[in-house]
Amino acid sequence: MEVITVPAEAAMLERVDALIQEKLETIHCPIRTQMQVKLAVEEIFINIASYAYPSEVGQVEVGVDIDGDPPVVTIRFVDQGCPFDPLEKPDPDVTLGLQEREPGGLGILLVKKFMDQVGYVYENGRNILTIKKEIK
């Protein structure tokens, strides 16, 4: 797994995207799949940058690996911010109108829809969120 560690700041999303896009292009990943992965990565990274470290700028470790046949891309986000499991909150009811719905949750719903696997653990003071997508 190739890993980079960057400040948990929205401005660093471009660097994270570049790493992942470079990996996906080496296996000639379809554009549709690249866009799904890009949206999922953006949602997760921006949430970490916005909420994980309320009083300081912390670090985020982002790892990417592609393995298997057919290939599966695995992306892991690790931070030492506030413990938060985005998977424990129920999915928003998208059949309700905007005024009737609780705010939040749509981004992680998109991540769950676009990715084949999404997992979270809190271990040794670290949030570890892993997403996987089979490249077809």
N, CA, C and O atoms as a GROMACS GRO file, in nm:
protein
  544
    1MET      N    1   0.085  -0.118   0.000
    1MET     CA    2   0.000   0.000   0.000
    1MET      C    3   0.089   0.124   0.000
    1MET      O    4   0.178   0.138   0.084
    2GLU      N    5   0.065   0.212  -0.094
    2GLU     CA    6   0.136   0.340  -0.096
    2GLU      C    7   0.063   0.436  -0.004
    2GLU      O    8  -0.059   0.451  -0.014
    3VAL      N    9   0.136   0.501   0.084
    3VAL     CA   10   0.077   0.585   0.188
    3VAL      C   11   0.139   0.724   0.185
    3VAL      O   12   0.260   0.740   0.170
    4ILE      N   13   0.052   0.824   0.199
    4ILE     CA   14   0.099   0.961   0.221
    4ILE      C   15   0.032   1.014   0.348
    4ILE      O   16  -0.078   0.972   0.382
    5THR      N   17   0.100   1.104   0.415
    5THR     CA   18   0.042   1.171   0.532
    5THR      C   19   0.040   1.320   0.501
    5THR      O   20   0.142   1.379   0.465
    6VAL      N   21  -0.078   1.379   0.517
    6VAL     CA   22  -0.097   1.520   0.484
    6VAL      C   23  -0.174   1.588   0.597
    6VAL      O   24  -0.242   1.522   0.675
    7PRO      N   25  -0.162   1.720   0.606
    7PRO     CA   26  -0.245   1.792   0.702
    7PRO      C   27  -0.393   1.773   0.668
    7PRO      O   28  -0.430   1.765   0.551
    8ALA      N   29  -0.476   1.766   0.771
    8ALA     CA   30  -0.621   1.750   0.752
    8ALA      C   31  -0.681   1.886   0.715
    8ALA      O   32  -0.752   1.948   0.794
    9GLU      N   33  -0.650   1.929   0.594
    9GLU     CA   34  -0.700   2.056   0.541
    9GLU      C   35  -0.758   2.032   0.403
    9GLU      O   36  -0.703   1.955   0.324
   10ALA      N   37  -0.868   2.098   0.374
   10ALA     CA   38  -0.935   2.081   0.245
   10ALA      C   39  -0.841   2.103   0.128
   10ALA      O   40  -0.854   2.038   0.024
   11ALA      N   41  -0.746   2.193   0.142
   11ALA     CA   42  -0.653   2.223   0.034
   11ALA      C   43  -0.566   2.102  -0.004
   11ALA      O   44  -0.510   2.098  -0.113
   12MET      N   45  -0.556   2.005   0.084
   12MET     CA   46  -0.473   1.887   0.057
   12MET      C   47  -0.547   1.780  -0.024
   12MET      O   48  -0.487   1.680  -0.064
   13LEU      N   49  -0.675   1.802  -0.047
   13LEU     CA   50  -0.753   1.705  -0.125
   13LEU      C   51  -0.692   1.683  -0.263
   13LEU      O   52  -0.691   1.571  -0.314
   14GLU      N   53  -0.642   1.788  -0.324
   14GLU     CA   54  -0.582   1.778  -0.457
   14GLU      C   55  -0.465   1.679  -0.458
   14GLU      O   56  -0.450   1.600  -0.551
   15ARG      N   57  -0.384   1.683  -0.355
   15ARG     CA   58  -0.269   1.591  -0.346
   15ARG      C   59  -0.316   1.446  -0.329
   15ARG      O   60  -0.261   1.354  -0.390
   16VAL      N   61  -0.417   1.427  -0.246
   16VAL     CA   62  -0.472   1.294  -0.224
   16VAL      C   63  -0.534   1.241  -0.353
   16VAL      O   64  -0.511   1.127  -0.392
   17ASP      N   65  -0.612   1.325  -0.420
   17ASP     CA   66  -0.673   1.287  -0.548
   17ASP      C   67  -0.567   1.247  -0.650
   17ASP      O   68  -0.583   1.148  -0.721
   18ALA      N   69  -0.460   1.323  -0.656
   18ALA     CA   70  -0.354   1.295  -0.754
   18ALA      C   71  -0.294   1.157  -0.732
   18ALA      O   72  -0.270   1.083  -0.828
   19LEU      N   73  -0.269   1.122  -0.607
   19LEU     CA   74  -0.214   0.989  -0.576
   19LEU      C   75  -0.308   0.879  -0.624
   19LEU      O   76  -0.265   0.784  -0.689
   20ILE      N   77  -0.435   0.893  -0.592
   20ILE     CA   78  -0.531   0.788  -0.625
   20ILE      C   79  -0.554   0.781  -0.775
   20ILE      O   80  -0.560   0.672  -0.832
   21GLN      N   81  -0.568   0.897  -0.841
   21GLN     CA   82  -0.586   0.898  -0.987
   21GLN      C   83  -0.468   0.833  -1.058
   21GLN      O   84  -0.487   0.758  -1.155
   22GLU      N   85  -0.349   0.861  -1.011
   22GLU     CA   86  -0.229   0.803  -1.072
   22GLU      C   87  -0.235   0.651  -1.065
   22GLU      O   88  -0.205   0.583  -1.163
   23LYS      N   89  -0.274   0.598  -0.950
   23LYS     CA   90  -0.286   0.453  -0.933
   23LYS      C   91  -0.394   0.395  -1.024
   23LYS      O   92  -0.372   0.292  -1.089
   24LEU      N   93  -0.510   0.461  -1.030
   24LEU     CA   94  -0.619   0.411  -1.112
   24LEU      C   95  -0.585   0.413  -1.261
   24LEU      O   96  -0.626   0.323  -1.335
   25GLU      N   97  -0.513   0.513  -1.304
   25GLU     CA   98  -0.476   0.523  -1.445
   25GLU      C   99  -0.378   0.413  -1.486
   25GLU      O  100  -0.377   0.374  -1.603
   26THR      N  101  -0.298   0.363  -1.393
   26THR     CA  102  -0.202   0.258  -1.428
   26THR      C  103  -0.272   0.127  -1.466
   26THR      O  104  -0.212   0.043  -1.533
   27ILE      N  105  -0.396   0.110  -1.423
   27ILE     CA  106  -0.470  -0.012  -1.458
   27ILE      C  107  -0.582   0.017  -1.557
   27ILE      O  108  -0.670  -0.066  -1.579
   28HIS      N  109  -0.579   0.136  -1.617
   28HIS     CA  110  -0.679   0.175  -1.718
   28HIS      C  111  -0.822   0.164  -1.663
   28HIS      O  112  -0.911   0.108  -1.727
   29CYS      N  113  -0.839   0.218  -1.543
   29CYS     CA  114  -0.969   0.217  -1.475
   29CYS      C  115  -1.070   0.298  -1.556
   29CYS      O  116  -1.040   0.409  -1.600
   30PRO      N  117  -1.191   0.244  -1.577
   30PRO     CA  118  -1.294   0.320  -1.650
   30PRO      C  119  -1.324   0.455  -1.583
   30PRO      O  120  -1.319   0.467  -1.461
   31ILE      N  121  -1.355   0.553  -1.665
   31ILE     CA  122  -1.382   0.689  -1.616
   31ILE      C  123  -1.495   0.690  -1.513
   31ILE      O  124  -1.484   0.757  -1.410
   32ARG      N  125  -1.600   0.616  -1.538
   32ARG     CA  126  -1.714   0.612  -1.443
   32ARG      C  127  -1.667   0.567  -1.305
   32ARG      O  128  -1.704   0.627  -1.204
   33THR      N  129  -1.587   0.462  -1.300
   33THR     CA  130  -1.536   0.412  -1.173
   33THR      C  131  -1.441   0.513  -1.109
   33THR      O  132  -1.444   0.534  -0.988
   34GLN      N  133  -1.357   0.577  -1.192
   34GLN     CA  134  -1.268   0.681  -1.138
   34GLN      C  135  -1.349   0.792  -1.071
   34GLN      O  136  -1.312   0.840  -0.964
   35MET      N  137  -1.460   0.831  -1.134
   35MET     CA  138  -1.542   0.940  -1.078
   35MET      C  139  -1.609   0.896  -0.947
   35MET      O  140  -1.620   0.975  -0.854
   36GLN      N  141  -1.654   0.771  -0.941
   36GLN     CA  142  -1.716   0.721  -0.818
   36GLN      C  143  -1.614   0.719  -0.704
   36GLN      O  144  -1.644   0.761  -0.592
   37VAL      N  145  -1.494   0.672  -0.733
   37VAL     CA  146  -1.388   0.669  -0.632
   37VAL      C  147  -1.353   0.811  -0.590
   37VAL      O  148  -1.337   0.839  -0.471
   38LYS      N  149  -1.340   0.901  -0.688
   38LYS     CA  150  -1.305   1.040  -0.659
   38LYS      C  151  -1.409   1.105  -0.567
   38LYS      O  152  -1.372   1.174  -0.472
   39LEU      N  153  -1.537   1.084  -0.595
   39LEU     CA  154  -1.642   1.142  -0.510
   39LEU      C  155  -1.638   1.085  -0.368
   39LEU      O  156  -1.654   1.158  -0.271
   40ALA      N  157  -1.615   0.954  -0.358
   40ALA     CA  158  -1.608   0.892  -0.225
   40ALA      C  159  -1.489   0.946  -0.147
   40ALA      O  160  -1.502   0.979  -0.028
   41VAL      N  161  -1.375   0.955  -0.212
   41VAL     CA  162  -1.254   1.006  -0.146
   41VAL      C  163  -1.275   1.152  -0.102
   41VAL      O  164  -1.239   1.190   0.009
   42GLU      N  165  -1.334   1.231  -0.189
   42GLU     CA  166  -1.359   1.372  -0.156
   42GLU      C  167  -1.450   1.382  -0.034
   42GLU      O  168  -1.422   1.460   0.058
   43GLU      N  169  -1.557   1.306  -0.031
   43GLU     CA  170  -1.650   1.312   0.082
   43GLU      C  171  -1.581   1.276   0.213
   43GLU      O  172  -1.595   1.346   0.313
   44ILE      N  173  -1.506   1.167   0.212
   44ILE     CA  174  -1.440   1.122   0.334
   44ILE      C  175  -1.332   1.221   0.377
   44ILE      O  176  -1.326   1.259   0.494
   45PHE      N  177  -1.247   1.262   0.284
   45PHE     CA  178  -1.136   1.352   0.320
   45PHE      C  179  -1.187   1.486   0.372
   45PHE      O  180  -1.136   1.536   0.472
   46ILE      N  181  -1.286   1.544   0.306
   46ILE     CA  182  -1.338   1.674   0.349
   46ILE      C  183  -1.405   1.662   0.486
   46ILE      O  184  -1.396   1.754   0.567
   47ASN      N  185  -1.472   1.551   0.512
   47ASN     CA  186  -1.531   1.532   0.645
   47ASN      C  187  -1.423   1.524   0.752
   47ASN      O  188  -1.438   1.582   0.860
   48ILE      N  189  -1.314   1.454   0.723
   48ILE     CA  190  -1.204   1.448   0.820
   48ILE      C  191  -1.146   1.588   0.840
   48ILE      O  192  -1.124   1.630   0.954
   49ALA      N  193  -1.121   1.659   0.730
   49ALA     CA  194  -1.065   1.794   0.739
   49ALA      C  195  -1.157   1.889   0.816
   49ALA      O  196  -1.110   1.979   0.886
   50SER      N  197  -1.286   1.870   0.802
   50SER     CA  198  -1.383   1.962   0.864
   50SER      C  199  -1.415   1.930   1.009
   50SER      O  200  -1.442   2.020   1.088
   51TYR      N  201  -1.413   1.801   1.046
   51TYR     CA  202  -1.467   1.763   1.176
   51TYR      C  203  -1.374   1.686   1.268
   51TYR      O  204  -1.397   1.685   1.390
   52ALA      N  205  -1.272   1.621   1.218
   52ALA     CA  206  -1.191   1.532   1.302
   52ALA      C  207  -1.112   1.607   1.409
   52ALA      O  208  -1.096   1.559   1.521
   53TYR      N  209  -1.064   1.725   1.373
   53TYR     CA  210  -0.979   1.802   1.465
   53TYR      C  211  -1.043   1.939   1.488
   53TYR      O  212  -1.011   2.034   1.417
   54PRO      N  213  -1.132   1.951   1.586
   54PRO     CA  214  -1.205   2.076   1.604
   54PRO      C  215  -1.120   2.197   1.645
   54PRO      O  216  -1.156   2.310   1.612
   55SER      N  217  -1.009   2.175   1.716
   55SER     CA  218  -0.935   2.292   1.766
   55SER      C  219  -0.794   2.304   1.709
   55SER      O  220  -0.718   2.391   1.751
   56GLU      N  221  -0.759   2.217   1.615
   56GLU     CA  222  -0.625   2.222   1.557
   56GLU      C  223  -0.627   2.154   1.420
   56GLU      O  224  -0.727   2.093   1.382
   57VAL      N  225  -0.519   2.165   1.349
   57VAL     CA  226  -0.505   2.093   1.224
   57VAL      C  227  -0.423   1.968   1.253
   57VAL      O  228  -0.306   1.976   1.290
   58GLY      N  229  -0.485   1.854   1.235
   58GLY     CA  230  -0.416   1.728   1.257
   58GLY      C  231  -0.366   1.671   1.125
   58GLY      O  232  -0.360   1.740   1.023
   59GLN      N  233  -0.331   1.545   1.130
   59GLN     CA  234  -0.279   1.476   1.012
   59GLN      C  235  -0.377   1.366   0.968
   59GLN      O  236  -0.453   1.312   1.048
   60VAL      N  237  -0.372   1.336   0.839
   60VAL     CA  238  -0.448   1.225   0.782
   60VAL      C  239  -0.351   1.140   0.702
   60VAL      O  240  -0.276   1.190   0.618
   61GLU      N  241  -0.353   1.013   0.729
   61GLU     CA  242  -0.274   0.919   0.651
   61GLU      C  243  -0.370   0.857   0.549
   61GLU      O  244  -0.475   0.804   0.585
   62VAL      N  245  -0.332   0.862   0.422
   62VAL     CA  246  -0.415   0.805   0.316
   62VAL      C  247  -0.330   0.702   0.244
   62VAL      O  248  -0.222   0.731   0.194
   63GLY      N  249  -0.382   0.580   0.238
   63GLY     CA  250  -0.312   0.473   0.170
   63GLY      C  251  -0.397   0.419   0.056
   63GLY      O  252  -0.520   0.413   0.067
   64VAL      N  253  -0.332   0.381  -0.052
   64VAL     CA  254  -0.404   0.324  -0.167
   64VAL      C  255  -0.328   0.202  -0.218
   64VAL      O  256  -0.205   0.200  -0.226
   65ASP      N  257  -0.405   0.100  -0.250
   65ASP     CA  258  -0.347  -0.023  -0.302
   65ASP      C  259  -0.442  -0.080  -0.406
   65ASP      O  260  -0.564  -0.071  -0.391
   66ILE      N  261  -0.387  -0.140  -0.509
   66ILE     CA  262  -0.467  -0.208  -0.610
   66ILE      C  263  -0.410  -0.348  -0.622
   66ILE      O  264  -0.290  -0.367  -0.644
   67ASP      N  265  -0.500  -0.448  -0.607
   67ASP     CA  266  -0.454  -0.586  -0.607
   67ASP      C  267  -0.567  -0.675  -0.657
   67ASP      O  268  -0.684  -0.639  -0.650
   68GLY      N  269  -0.530  -0.791  -0.709
   68GLY     CA  270  -0.628  -0.892  -0.746
   68GLY      C  271  -0.657  -0.896  -0.895
   68GLY      O  272  -0.608  -0.815  -0.973
   69ASP      N  273  -0.740  -0.994  -0.930
   69ASP     CA  274  -0.784  -1.011  -1.069
   69ASP      C  275  -0.927  -1.064  -1.067
   69ASP      O  276  -0.946  -1.183  -1.044
   70PRO      N  277  -1.026  -0.980  -1.089
   70PRO     CA  278  -1.016  -0.842  -1.132
   70PRO      C  279  -0.961  -0.753  -1.020
   70PRO      O  280  -0.973  -0.785  -0.902
   71PRO      N  281  -0.900  -0.642  -1.059
   71PRO     CA  282  -0.838  -0.556  -0.959
   71PRO      C  283  -0.940  -0.493  -0.864
   71PRO      O  284  -1.052  -0.459  -0.903
   72VAL      N  285  -0.897  -0.478  -0.740
   72VAL     CA  286  -0.976  -0.408  -0.638
   72VAL      C  287  -0.889  -0.296  -0.583
   72VAL      O  288  -0.776  -0.319  -0.541
   73VAL      N  289  -0.944  -0.174  -0.584
   73VAL     CA  290  -0.872  -0.062  -0.523
   73VAL      C  291  -0.917  -0.053  -0.377
   73VAL      O  292  -1.036  -0.054  -0.347
   74THR      N  293  -0.819  -0.044  -0.288
   74THR     CA  294  -0.844  -0.027  -0.146
   74THR      C  295  -0.783   0.106  -0.104
   74THR      O  296  -0.666   0.133  -0.129
   75ILE      N  297  -0.864   0.188  -0.040
   75ILE     CA  298  -0.818   0.319   0.008
   75ILE      C  299  -0.847   0.325   0.157
   75ILE      O  300  -0.959   0.300   0.202
   76ARG      N  301  -0.743   0.359   0.234
   76ARG     CA  302  -0.755   0.364   0.380
   76ARG      C  303  -0.724   0.505   0.429
   76ARG      O  304  -0.623   0.565   0.390
   77PHE      N  305  -0.811   0.556   0.515
   77PHE     CA  306  -0.794   0.687   0.578
   77PHE      C  307  -0.772   0.664   0.726
   77PHE      O  308  -0.850   0.595   0.791
   78VAL      N  309  -0.665   0.722   0.781
   78VAL     CA  310  -0.636   0.707   0.923
   78VAL      C  311  -0.613   0.847   0.982
   78VAL      O  312  -0.533   0.924   0.930
   79ASP      N  313  -0.685   0.878   1.091
   79ASP     CA  314  -0.662   1.004   1.160
   79ASP      C  315  -0.670   0.980   1.310
   79ASP      O  316  -0.721   0.878   1.356
   80GLN      N  317  -0.617   1.075   1.386
   80GLN     CA  318  -0.620   1.067   1.531
   80GLN      C  319  -0.714   1.171   1.590
   80GLN      O  320  -0.696   1.217   1.703
   81GLY      N  321  -0.814   1.207   1.512
   81GLY     CA  322  -0.911   1.306   1.556
   81GLY      C  323  -1.017   1.244   1.646
   81GLY      O  324  -1.001   1.134   1.698
   82CYS      N  325  -1.125   1.318   1.664
   82CYS     CA  326  -1.237   1.273   1.746
   82CYS      C  327  -1.288   1.139   1.693
   82CYS      O  328  -1.304   1.123   1.572
   83PRO      N  329  -1.314   1.043   1.781
   83PRO     CA  330  -1.369   0.916   1.734
   83PRO      C  331  -1.504   0.940   1.665
   83PRO      O  332  -1.592   1.006   1.719
   84PHE      N  333  -1.518   0.884   1.546
   84PHE     CA  334  -1.644   0.900   1.473
   84PHE      C  335  -1.660   0.787   1.372
   84PHE      O  336  -1.578   0.771   1.282
   85ASP      N  337  -1.767   0.710   1.389
   85ASP     CA  338  -1.800   0.604   1.296
   85ASP      C  339  -1.912   0.651   1.205
   85ASP      O  340  -2.027   0.656   1.248
   86PRO      N  341  -1.881   0.687   1.081
   86PRO     CA  342  -1.985   0.738   0.991
   86PRO      C  343  -2.086   0.632   0.951
   86PRO      O  344  -2.192   0.665   0.896
   87LEU      N  345  -2.056   0.507   0.978
   87LEU     CA  346  -2.146   0.399   0.937
   87LEU      C  347  -2.253   0.369   1.041
   87LEU      O  348  -2.349   0.298   1.012
   88GLU      N  349  -2.238   0.422   1.163
   88GLU     CA  350  -2.335   0.389   1.268
   88GLU      C  351  -2.463   0.471   1.256
   88GLU      O  352  -2.567   0.430   1.307
   89LYS      N  353  -2.457   0.583   1.189
   89LYS     CA  354  -2.576   0.666   1.172
   89LYS      C  355  -2.665   0.605   1.063
   89LYS      O  356  -2.614   0.564   0.958
   90PRO      N  357  -2.796   0.598   1.086
   90PRO     CA  358  -2.883   0.542   0.982
   90PRO      C  359  -2.880   0.629   0.855
   90PRO      O  360  -2.860   0.750   0.861
   91ASP      N  361  -2.900   0.564   0.742
   91ASP     CA  362  -2.905   0.637   0.616
   91ASP      C  363  -3.022   0.734   0.617
   91ASP      O  364  -3.128   0.703   0.672
   92PRO      N  365  -3.003   0.851   0.556
   92PRO     CA  366  -3.114   0.946   0.550
   92PRO      C  367  -3.226   0.893   0.460
   92PRO      O  368  -3.201   0.819   0.365
   93ASP      N  369  -3.348   0.931   0.492
   93ASP     CA  370  -3.463   0.892   0.411
   93ASP      C  371  -3.474   0.989   0.294
   93ASP      O  372  -3.525   1.100   0.308
   94VAL      N  373  -3.424   0.946   0.180
   94VAL     CA  374  -3.420   1.035   0.063
   94VAL      C  375  -3.557   1.051  -0.003
   94VAL      O  376  -3.572   1.128  -0.098
   95THR      N  377  -3.657   0.978   0.048
   95THR     CA  378  -3.792   0.996  -0.007
   95THR      C  379  -3.861   1.117   0.055
   95THR      O  380  -3.962   1.165   0.003
   96LEU      N  381  -3.807   1.167   0.166
   96LEU     CA  382  -3.863   1.286   0.232
   96LEU      C  383  -3.814   1.412   0.162
   96LEU      O  384  -3.708   1.413   0.100
   97GLY      N  385  -3.892   1.519   0.172
   97GLY     CA  386  -3.851   1.648   0.119
   97GLY      C  387  -3.738   1.706   0.203
   97GLY      O  388  -3.715   1.662   0.316
   98LEU      N  389  -3.669   1.805   0.150
   98LEU     CA  390  -3.557   1.866   0.220
   98LEU      C  391  -3.597   1.922   0.356
   98LEU      O  392  -3.520   1.912   0.452
   99GLN      N  393  -3.715   1.980   0.365
   99GLN     CA  394  -3.760   2.040   0.491
   99GLN      C  395  -3.790   1.935   0.597
   99GLN      O  396  -3.783   1.964   0.717
  100GLU      N  397  -3.824   1.813   0.556
  100GLU     CA  398  -3.863   1.708   0.649
  100GLU      C  399  -3.744   1.623   0.695
  100GLU      O  400  -3.754   1.549   0.793
  101ARG      N  401  -3.634   1.634   0.626
  101ARG     CA  402  -3.518   1.548   0.650
  101ARG      C  403  -3.423   1.607   0.751
  101ARG      O  404  -3.405   1.729   0.758
  102GLU      N  405  -3.361   1.520   0.830
  102GLU     CA  406  -3.252   1.562   0.919
  102GLU      C  407  -3.132   1.600   0.833
  102GLU      O  408  -3.106   1.536   0.731
  103PRO      N  409  -3.058   1.705   0.871
  103PRO     CA  410  -2.940   1.741   0.791
  103PRO      C  411  -2.830   1.637   0.804
  103PRO      O  412  -2.817   1.570   0.906
  104GLY      N  413  -2.750   1.625   0.699
  104GLY     CA  414  -2.634   1.537   0.699
  104GLY      C  415  -2.665   1.395   0.655
  104GLY      O  416  -2.781   1.354   0.646
  105GLY      N  417  -2.559   1.322   0.628
  105GLY     CA  418  -2.572   1.182   0.595
  105GLY      C  419  -2.573   1.147   0.448
  105GLY      O  420  -2.552   1.031   0.411
  106LEU      N  421  -2.598   1.246   0.362
  106LEU     CA  422  -2.606   1.214   0.219
  106LEU      C  423  -2.470   1.176   0.161
  106LEU      O  424  -2.462   1.090   0.074
  107GLY      N  425  -2.365   1.238   0.210
  107GLY     CA  426  -2.232   1.208   0.158
  107GLY      C  427  -2.190   1.066   0.186
  107GLY      O  428  -2.141   0.997   0.096
  108ILE      N  429  -2.208   1.019   0.309
  108ILE     CA  430  -2.168   0.882   0.341
  108ILE      C  431  -2.261   0.783   0.272
  108ILE      O  432  -2.220   0.671   0.241
  109LEU      N  433  -2.386   0.822   0.248
  109LEU     CA  434  -2.477   0.737   0.171
  109LEU      C  435  -2.422   0.718   0.029
  109LEU      O  436  -2.424   0.607  -0.024
  110LEU      N  437  -2.373   0.824  -0.032
  110LEU     CA  438  -2.310   0.813  -0.164
  110LEU      C  439  -2.188   0.722  -0.160
  110LEU      O  440  -2.169   0.640  -0.250
  111VAL      N  441  -2.106   0.736  -0.057
  111VAL     CA  442  -1.988   0.651  -0.043
  111VAL      C  443  -2.032   0.505  -0.039
  111VAL      O  444  -1.973   0.421  -0.107
  112LYS      N  445  -2.134   0.474   0.042
  112LYS     CA  446  -2.180   0.336   0.054
  112LYS      C  447  -2.239   0.284  -0.078
  112LYS      O  448  -2.225   0.166  -0.109
  113LYS      N  449  -2.304   0.371  -0.153
  113LYS     CA  450  -2.363   0.330  -0.282
  113LYS      C  451  -2.255   0.305  -0.387
  113LYS      O  452  -2.264   0.210  -0.464
  114PHE      N  453  -2.152   0.391  -0.391
  114PHE     CA  454  -2.050   0.381  -0.495
  114PHE      C  455  -1.945   0.273  -0.466
  114PHE      O  456  -1.892   0.214  -0.560
  115MET      N  457  -1.914   0.247  -0.341
  115MET     CA  458  -1.810   0.152  -0.306
  115MET      C  459  -1.869   0.013  -0.283
  115MET      O  460  -1.986   0.000  -0.246
  116ASP      N  461  -1.786  -0.090  -0.303
  116ASP     CA  462  -1.831  -0.226  -0.279
  116ASP      C  463  -1.824  -0.262  -0.131
  116ASP      O  464  -1.906  -0.340  -0.081
  117GLN      N  465  -1.727  -0.204  -0.060
  117GLN     CA  466  -1.712  -0.228   0.083
  117GLN      C  467  -1.670  -0.098   0.150
  117GLN      O  468  -1.588  -0.022   0.098
  118VAL      N  469  -1.728  -0.074   0.267
  118VAL     CA  470  -1.689   0.040   0.351
  118VAL      C  471  -1.680  -0.012   0.493
  118VAL      O  472  -1.775  -0.070   0.545
  119GLY      N  473  -1.564   0.008   0.556
  119GLY     CA  474  -1.546  -0.041   0.692
  119GLY      C  475  -1.482   0.064   0.781
  119GLY      O  476  -1.405   0.149   0.735
  120TYR      N  477  -1.515   0.058   0.909
  120TYR     CA  478  -1.461   0.153   1.007
  120TYR      C  479  -1.423   0.078   1.134
  120TYR      O  480  -1.495  -0.011   1.179
  121VAL      N  481  -1.308   0.115   1.190
  121VAL     CA  482  -1.270   0.072   1.324
  121VAL      C  483  -1.203   0.189   1.395
  121VAL      O  484  -1.141   0.275   1.332
  122TYR      N  485  -1.216   0.189   1.527
  122TYR     CA  486  -1.142   0.284   1.610
  122TYR      C  487  -1.045   0.201   1.689
  122TYR      O  488  -1.085   0.116   1.769
  123GLU      N  489  -0.916   0.224   1.666
  123GLU     CA  490  -0.813   0.138   1.722
  123GLU      C  491  -0.692   0.219   1.765
  123GLU      O  492  -0.640   0.298   1.687
  124ASN      N  493  -0.649   0.200   1.888
  124ASN     CA  494  -0.530   0.270   1.940
  124ASN      C  495  -0.538   0.421   1.921
  124ASN      O  496  -0.439   0.484   1.884
  125GLY      N  497  -0.655   0.479   1.947
  125GLY     CA  498  -0.672   0.622   1.935
  125GLY      C  499  -0.680   0.674   1.792
  125GLY      O  500  -0.661   0.792   1.768
  126ARG      N  501  -0.708   0.583   1.698
  126ARG     CA  502  -0.712   0.623   1.557
  126ARG      C  503  -0.842   0.580   1.491
  126ARG      O  504  -0.890   0.468   1.511
  127ASN      N  505  -0.900   0.669   1.412
  127ASN     CA  506  -1.011   0.636   1.324
  127ASN      C  507  -0.951   0.573   1.199
  127ASN      O  508  -0.859   0.629   1.139
  128ILE      N  509  -1.001   0.456   1.159
  128ILE     CA  510  -0.953   0.391   1.038
  128ILE      C  511  -1.074   0.358   0.952
  128ILE      O  512  -1.155   0.272   0.987
  129LEU      N  513  -1.085   0.426   0.841
  129LEU     CA  514  -1.196   0.406   0.747
  129LEU      C  515  -1.138   0.350   0.618
  129LEU      O  516  -1.047   0.408   0.559
  130THR      N  517  -1.190   0.237   0.574
  130THR     CA  518  -1.139   0.170   0.455
  130THR      C  519  -1.252   0.153   0.354
  130THR      O  520  -1.361   0.109   0.389
  131ILE      N  521  -1.224   0.190   0.229
  131ILE     CA  522  -1.320   0.169   0.122
  131ILE      C  523  -1.256   0.082   0.015
  131ILE      O  524  -1.135   0.088  -0.008
  132LYS      N  525  -1.340   0.000  -0.050
  132LYS     CA  526  -1.292  -0.088  -0.156
  132LYS      C  527  -1.386  -0.083  -0.275
  132LYS      O  528  -1.508  -0.073  -0.259
  133LYS      N  529  -1.327  -0.091  -0.393
  133LYS     CA  530  -1.406  -0.090  -0.516
  133LYS      C  531  -1.342  -0.184  -0.616
  133LYS      O  532  -1.223  -0.170  -0.647
  134GLU      N  533  -1.419  -0.279  -0.668
  134GLU     CA  534  -1.372  -0.366  -0.774
  134GLU      C  535  -1.370  -0.289  -0.905
  134GLU      O  536  -1.466  -0.218  -0.937
  135ILE      N  537  -1.262  -0.302  -0.979
  135ILE     CA  538  -1.248  -0.232  -1.107
  135ILE      C  539  -1.297  -0.327  -1.216
  135ILE      O  540  -1.237  -0.432  -1.240
  136LYS      N  541  -1.405  -0.289  -1.281
  136LYS     CA  542  -1.465  -0.375  -1.384
  136LYS      C  543  -1.448  -0.314  -1.521
  136LYS      O  544  -1.492  -0.371  -1.620
   0.00000   0.00000   0.00000
